[in-house]
Amino acid sequence: DPSTHMGKEESDLDFQSLLDALEDDSSDGQKQAFQKLHELASEEGKREFPKWKQEYAVSLRLKRLVPKLLEMCVCKEGSLKRAALSICVASVHKDIPNFTVTLVKEGMIRKLSKLTSIPLETSSTVDAHYMAGAIELLFVALKPRVKAVLPHVNEELFTCGHMAHIARALDHHDHENFSLIEDACASVLLNTSDERRFRERIRDLGCIPNLLKLSEKQPLFLGTVYNLSQSESLHTTLKDEGLLEAMDKAGQVFKDFKIFALTAVAHVYASQEQGPAAKFLTSQDISINVLSMLDAVLHNDGEHDFGNVSLEEVAHAAKSLSRSEWLADRMVKAGLVPMLVELLNSCKENVEAVMHACEALLSLCSNLQHLRAGFLKAGVPDAA
C-alpha cells in the first residue's frame, strides 16, 4: 500500500529530525525533541514499549547519542532527566544487548549512583521514578547477554554503592514510594544472588531480615531467599532471622512458587527429623517436582514449569531432600537413584553437580540401609 509506505517514510523522517535536534546543544528544539522521544518511549504494561521501535534504539547508538542521554539522566532539570531515563530504559529492552553494553562502557554504573542514592524515606514520587529508572537500567545490565561481554558488572554494582543503596531502600519497604522501585530492586537482588560469590556480600549489607519479610509480598524476593539458602555459610543467619516462618507464609501466599520455599527450608533444616521444619516439609511432597526439573536439565528439554534452573541447583535440592530418612524414602520412591546415576555418568565435567549427586547418594545409603542392594544393582558404585 503506497500510503502506508509513505506514512512509514514520514515517521522515519520525523524521528531523524528529532535526533538532529538532540545533537544540537544550542537548539531550542532540543528539549522538545527529548519530550517527543519520551512520549514514544512511554511504557504500557510491565517492560513493554509499544511505540518504541528497535531501529530507534539502534539509531541513537549509531549516531553516538548514548553519552548525551546518559548526561541527561543525571542532569538537574527534571523533565530532561525523566525523558532521558525513559528513552534509555525503552532502548535497552529493544536493542539487546548492544545499547546496554554501550551505556556501561560510557560509565553508566558509576554515574547512576547519583540516582540510586536518593534516600527513599525522604523522596518525592518524582525522585522515586528516577530511582526506578536507574535501577531498571542496572537490572538489564545484569542479563546474561550483557554479562557475556562485560562480566564485571555485578562487582561494579557493589563498588559503586548501588547494592548498599538498594539494601537501604529495603529498610523503608513500608514507604508509599517503595512500590515504584520494588520490582527493579527485587530483580537486581535475584540476579545478583544467583552467583554464590555475591551471597555473603548481600548478607553483609544487612538486608536478610527485610528479604524474609518481603518474600511473602513479592515472589522475586522469595527467589532471592531461595538463592541465599543454597550457601551453607548463610544458614545460621537465615535461621536466626526466621527463615522457617517466612517461608511458611510465602508458601501460602505464592502457591505456584511453594516448591522454592520448601526447598529453601530443606537446604537449611532438612536433617531435622522432627519439629516445625519437618512439619513444614511434610505439607507438600515436592519429590516429583524436583525429579521433573532434574530430568529436564539432564536432557536439555528447555524450561519447565518452574523456570530456568541449573543442573547444580537441582542436584543440590536432591541432596537436601535426601538428608533425613523420611525425605530420602520419598525421593527414592520418586525415582531419584537412577537419575543420579545418569548424572554421574553423563555430566562428569560439572564438578559441583557431581559433588551434590555423590552427597545425595551418600545420604540415601545412610538413611535407607535396607535398600543398599538396590543401589548396587542400579550401578551406584560404578557411577561414583
Solvent accessible surface area in square Angstrom, and as a share of the most:
residue,aa,sasa,rsa
1,D,125,0.65
2,P,112,0.70
3,S,76,0.49
4,T,92,0.54
5,H,111,0.50
6,M,115,0.51
7,G,35,0.33
8,K,110,0.47
9,E,96,0.43
10,E,96,0.43
11,S,43,0.27
12,D,48,0.25
13,L,127,0.63
14,D,87,0.45
15,F,7,0.03
16,Q,71,0.32
17,S,61,0.40
18,L,26,0.13
19,L,0,0.00
20,D,79,0.41
21,A,23,0.18
22,L,0,0.00
23,E,83,0.37
24,D,63,0.33
25,D,100,0.52
26,S,101,0.65
27,S,35,0.23
28,D,138,0.72
29,G,22,0.22
30,Q,23,0.10
31,K,95,0.40
32,Q,120,0.53
33,A,2,0.01
34,F,0,0.00
35,Q,55,0.24
36,K,108,0.46
37,L,0,0.00
38,H,45,0.20
39,E,114,0.51
40,L,50,0.25
41,A,1,0.01
42,S,43,0.28
43,E,90,0.40
44,E,96,0.43
45,G,54,0.52
46,K,125,0.53
47,R,65,0.24
48,E,102,0.46
49,F,9,0.04
50,P,85,0.53
51,K,104,0.44
52,W,3,0.01
53,K,74,0.31
54,Q,101,0.45
55,E,84,0.38
56,Y,9,0.03
57,A,0,0.00
58,V,39,0.22
59,S,23,0.15
60,L,0,0.00
61,R,52,0.19
62,L,122,0.60
63,K,68,0.29
64,R,202,0.74
65,L,7,0.03
66,V,1,0.00
67,P,56,0.35
68,K,34,0.15
69,L,0,0.00
70,L,0,0.00
71,E,92,0.41
72,M,21,0.09
73,C,0,0.00
74,V,31,0.18
75,C,26,0.16
76,K,203,0.86
77,E,73,0.33
78,G,29,0.28
79,S,48,0.31
80,L,20,0.10
81,K,27,0.12
82,R,91,0.33
83,A,0,0.00
84,A,0,0.00
85,L,6,0.03
86,S,27,0.17
87,I,0,0.00
88,C,0,0.00
89,V,15,0.09
90,A,0,0.00
91,S,0,0.00
92,V,1,0.01
93,H,31,0.14
94,K,67,0.28
95,D,3,0.02
96,I,66,0.33
97,P,19,0.12
98,N,67,0.34
99,F,0,0.00
100,T,0,0.00
101,V,15,0.09
102,T,34,0.20
103,L,0,0.00
104,V,12,0.07
105,K,140,0.59
106,E,68,0.30
107,G,15,0.15
108,M,0,0.00
109,I,1,0.00
110,R,144,0.52
111,K,64,0.27
112,L,0,0.00
113,S,27,0.17
114,K,135,0.57
115,L,5,0.03
116,T,2,0.01
117,S,40,0.26
118,I,33,0.17
119,P,53,0.33
120,L,2,0.01
121,E,71,0.32
122,T,109,0.63
123,S,13,0.08
124,S,56,0.36
125,T,75,0.44
126,V,71,0.41
127,D,40,0.21
128,A,0,0.00
129,H,60,0.27
130,Y,15,0.06
131,M,3,0.01
132,A,19,0.15
133,G,12,0.12
134,A,0,0.00
135,I,2,0.01
136,E,17,0.08
137,L,0,0.00
138,L,0,0.00
139,F,26,0.11
140,V,4,0.02
141,A,0,0.00
142,L,1,0.00
143,K,60,0.25
144,P,105,0.66
145,R,143,0.52
146,V,1,0.01
147,K,40,0.17
148,A,87,0.68
149,V,80,0.46
150,L,16,0.08
151,P,89,0.56
152,H,84,0.37
153,V,0,0.00
154,N,0,0.00
155,E,61,0.27
156,E,44,0.20
157,L,1,0.00
158,F,27,0.11
159,T,96,0.56
160,C,35,0.21
161,G,18,0.17
162,H,0,0.00
163,M,1,0.00
164,A,47,0.37
165,H,34,0.15
166,I,1,0.00
167,A,8,0.06
168,R,93,0.34
169,A,4,0.03
170,L,0,0.00
171,D,88,0.45
172,H,59,0.27
173,H,30,0.13
174,D,121,0.63
175,H,50,0.23
176,E,149,0.67
177,N,7,0.04
178,F,6,0.02
179,S,80,0.51
180,L,64,0.32
181,I,0,0.00
182,E,33,0.15
183,D,56,0.29
184,A,7,0.05
185,C,0,0.00
186,A,0,0.00
187,S,5,0.03
188,V,0,0.00
189,L,1,0.00
190,L,48,0.24
191,N,27,0.14
192,T,0,0.00
193,S,0,0.00
194,D,85,0.44
195,E,45,0.20
196,R,138,0.50
197,R,146,0.53
198,F,1,0.00
199,R,17,0.06
200,E,74,0.33
201,R,83,0.30
202,I,0,0.00
203,R,69,0.25
204,D,100,0.52
205,L,55,0.28
206,G,48,0.46
207,C,1,0.01
208,I,3,0.01
209,P,47,0.30
210,N,15,0.08
211,L,0,0.00
212,L,7,0.03
213,K,112,0.47
214,L,4,0.02
215,S,0,0.00
216,E,52,0.23
217,K,119,0.50
218,Q,20,0.09
219,P,44,0.27
220,L,47,0.23
221,F,0,0.00
222,L,2,0.01
223,G,14,0.14
224,T,0,0.00
225,V,1,0.00
226,Y,17,0.06
227,N,7,0.04
228,L,1,0.00
229,S,0,0.00
230,Q,25,0.11
231,S,10,0.06
232,E,141,0.63
233,S,61,0.39
234,L,0,0.00
235,H,28,0.12
236,T,94,0.55
237,T,37,0.22
238,L,0,0.00
239,K,83,0.35
240,D,111,0.58
241,E,79,0.35
242,G,20,0.20
243,L,0,0.00
244,L,22,0.11
245,E,104,0.47
246,A,10,0.08
247,M,0,0.00
248,D,55,0.28
249,K,107,0.45
250,A,0,0.00
251,G,0,0.00
252,Q,107,0.48
253,V,85,0.49
254,F,36,0.15
255,K,150,0.63
256,D,119,0.62
257,F,87,0.36
258,K,33,0.14
259,I,4,0.02
260,F,26,0.11
261,A,0,0.00
262,L,1,0.01
263,T,3,0.02
264,A,0,0.00
265,V,0,0.00
266,A,0,0.00
267,H,1,0.00
268,V,7,0.04
269,Y,25,0.10
270,A,0,0.00
271,S,67,0.43
272,Q,71,0.31
273,E,84,0.38
274,Q,152,0.68
275,G,39,0.37
276,P,97,0.61
277,A,1,0.01
278,A,8,0.06
279,K,156,0.66
280,F,16,0.06
281,L,4,0.02
282,T,68,0.40
283,S,64,0.41
284,Q,67,0.30
285,D,72,0.38
286,I,5,0.03
287,S,4,0.03
288,I,107,0.54
289,N,40,0.20
290,V,0,0.00
291,L,11,0.05
292,S,58,0.37
293,M,10,0.04
294,L,0,0.00
295,D,55,0.28
296,A,9,0.07
297,V,33,0.19
298,L,22,0.11
299,H,86,0.39
300,N,137,0.70
301,D,92,0.48
302,G,50,0.48
303,E,125,0.56
304,H,41,0.18
305,D,138,0.71
306,F,49,0.20
307,G,30,0.28
308,N,122,0.63
309,V,18,0.11
310,S,48,0.31
311,L,22,0.11
312,E,48,0.21
313,E,30,0.13
314,V,2,0.01
315,A,0,0.00
316,H,20,0.09
317,A,3,0.02
318,A,0,0.00
319,K,32,0.14
320,S,0,0.00
321,L,4,0.02
322,S,0,0.00
323,R,73,0.27
324,S,1,0.00
325,E,96,0.43
326,W,63,0.22
327,L,3,0.02
328,A,0,0.00
329,D,43,0.22
330,R,54,0.20
331,M,3,0.01
332,V,33,0.19
333,K,160,0.68
334,A,26,0.20
335,G,24,0.23
336,L,0,0.00
337,V,9,0.05
338,P,82,0.52
339,M,29,0.13
340,L,0,0.00
341,V,16,0.09
342,E,61,0.27
343,L,0,0.00
344,L,7,0.03
345,N,80,0.41
346,S,69,0.44
347,C,16,0.10
348,K,140,0.59
349,E,140,0.63
350,N,33,0.17
351,V,117,0.67
352,E,60,0.27
353,A,0,0.00
354,V,35,0.20
355,M,89,0.40
356,H,8,0.04
357,A,0,0.00
358,C,47,0.28
359,E,66,0.30
360,A,0,0.00
361,L,7,0.03
362,L,128,0.64
363,S,22,0.14
364,L,0,0.00
365,C,29,0.18
366,S,66,0.42
367,N,37,0.19
368,L,3,0.01
369,Q,113,0.50
370,H,139,0.62
371,L,55,0.27
372,R,122,0.45
373,A,75,0.58
374,G,41,0.39
375,F,11,0.05
376,L,118,0.59
377,K,186,0.79
378,A,42,0.32
379,G,21,0.21
380,V,13,0.07
381,P,72,0.45
382,D,138,0.72
383,A,16,0.12
384,A,85,0.66
